[in-house]
Amino acid sequence: LAYHAGRELAKLASFVSEKNLVLTKLDWKTPMRRPVDTVRTGRKAKAQREKKLPSDGALNALSDIFASNPVVHRDIFTTSVSAMLLCAPSRITEILALPVDCEVWETKRDGKTAYGWRFQPGKGGAPMIKWIPETMVGIAQEAISRIRQMTEEARRIALWHEEHPDLFYRHAICPDVNEHALLAVFQTVQALDLSHLNLDRAKRQIKRYGLEVEDDVHSLSTLNRWVRSQLPQEFPWFDKERGIRFSNALFCMQERQLRTDMGSSVFTIWKPTVNVFN
């Protein structure tokens, strides 16, 4: 109980820091170790392990959805990650930390081509290539292709923020004005990607962001400072320990990209975690 309470407190500390609800960023982690709550050998341990496995019905459902070529991003993410874990059994943190250029091809002695993924394992492990069994190569390549295509725009956004820290990201509906030109309220709404809301709701949302709602108050330059404050705290690093930036991460995503009740952000990026997949 103490371990789980500590873990939830750590999540709370992270949340209030990310949302700027506290004056000082909190980097708090629970000192409690996870208790060993299972017997590791014998018939009882085997039964407990099998109890945690998904049913055949659940696995078949995942494979059916993957085979149906889903278009909803949440379904693409869930089924592709599941397929990748089956193709190259790994810690899920290792899968989610793959670089976008992780694929490797190598000609074997018999002339056939071996296909694998370049991993930087966690916990201080040495870099390695995990070769995909020949019968799974098609599924592995399709899963990578779907994720890469789905996250391409997010990497483009990340690279822009990395290379142009002082410039507003010119997304599709961004007002075509000078960086320092003062904006009317409707232009601020466009710049902040709130055009899908009616004007009154958009104004309320801008206030929730802590910004003023007036003509000739903001410019793209001043809005850019707010946008930069919304980037992940560790930006440009997606996984600093593994040396992977958001701009080169396979799973770099737009904020809200896996939500089904609202659209993806056009200028902020996000990193999915193990809990998101779970």
Disulfide bonds with the S-S distance in Angstrom:
none
